[in-house]
Amino acid sequence: MSYQECINCHTKYGIDEIVYFCKKCGDILEIKMDMERAAEAVKTGDHKKKAPLSVWRYRDFMPIHEATNVVTLSEGGTGLHRSERLGEALGLTNLWIKNEGENPTGSFKDRGMTVGVTKAVELGARHVICASTGNTSASLAAYAARAGIRCTVLIPSGKIAYGKLSQAMIHGAKVLQVRGNFDEALEFVLKLAEKHRSIYLLNSINPFRIEGQKSLGYEICEQLDYDAPDRLIVPVGNAGNISAIWKGFSEFYKLGLLNKLPKMTGIQAAGSAPIAKAIKSHSNKIVPVAEPETVATAIRIGAPVSWKKALNAINESHGTAETVTDEEILDAQKLLAQVEGIFVEPASASSIAGLKKLVRNGIINKNERVVCVTTGHGLKDPDTAIKMSEKPVEVDAEMSAIENALGIKAQVAVIQR
């Protein structure tokens, strides 16, 4: 049987117990998978027969009862794109992009929400809540609507990308904008969920969210014919995703499906980088950033709740972490769009910016097989893309005006006699 376990004192809790922090030591929890059930699924190949590449292809590896109807929008199964032109530009021979912007609401959050909301319904919840910088709220609102349950999201004051905010609003969520930052908004939803047990919390502190997100690691393994990459690079904000992907790789390794594990490499914006700074200083603790700031709003988080899991994933895998400036992030966003045709939001581009920096500094060698995860679609934040792109050129409705704008010389027709 699967169960929940504290990552610190290892106190165990039942799979159907609503608990967000260990009652003994106060630390966060993780799901321990039913390895017998998973091993049987691997032995029979059932997970491949049940569904195409998707989150629920791996239902036997998820902590959901067999009789439960899943809440799904057909998430997962995103493309793993061989990126030869970008690789050539960076001096790499084997580069891949796992584009999570291809999910239903345009971000990797859908992987966690399909499992999290399914578990909420399974537990009888009729009201779900989260704090969010954008993508979490968009995803939770969509899956709550799909399930027919109430949804509330708390967003921090200041700039929230309209591409994300519009999604939460149109799906019918109650949106509250807190005069404070993300970390303060998270404190409130935690207190609300503890005080009002009818409200089910679905931030990444909820371990069922992580279970859905670990499918990203599973999919990469399958897409590479069960030969794990040498390195996995991913943006880091609240730190749930890097630990979730590592969990997916590790579980496939324990099941004998892989013969090696990748180096997990986390990228943070320079103005919001407590995990990267801890890794660089060889510390086992983070120093929260009181006023995080970056153009990459999806990772503008100063006190990531899953920091311990992230440090563990990076250290256990012999990986690393790096910081990138806003300028480097925006340059990488434009490069990826113009060289590979993949349009991602700024936070997603941080993985590409980090890759460039690590190659330049000699940390990544040219022959490594590298997978960069891009976490959200560029239309999540169209304003940023418009501001840094060449503006449309207005011309008269005449062929000569268009040719002049294109720098094309008009061709004089030669009449044969």
Secondary structure, 3 states (H helix, E strand, C coil): CCEEEECCCCCEECCCCCCCECCCCCCEEEEECCHHHHHHHHHHCHHHHHCCCCHHHHHHHCCCCCCCCCCCCCCCCCCEEECHHHHHHHCCCEEEEEEHHHCCCCECHHHHHHHHHHHHHHCCCCEEEEECCCHHHHHHHHHHHHHCCEEEEEEECCCCCHHHHHHHHHCCCEEEEECCCHHHHHHHHHHHHHHCCCEEECCCCCHHHHHHHCHHHHHHHHHCCCCCCCEEEEECCCCHHHHHHHHHHHHHHHCCCCCCCCEEEEEEECCCCHHHHHHHCCCCCCCCCCCCCCCCHHHCCCCCCCHHHHHHHHHHCCCEEEEECHHHHHHHHHHHHHHHCCCECHHHHHHHHHHHHHHHCCCCCCCCEEEEEECEEHHHCHHHHHHCCCCCCCCCCCHHHHHHHHCCCCCCCCCCC
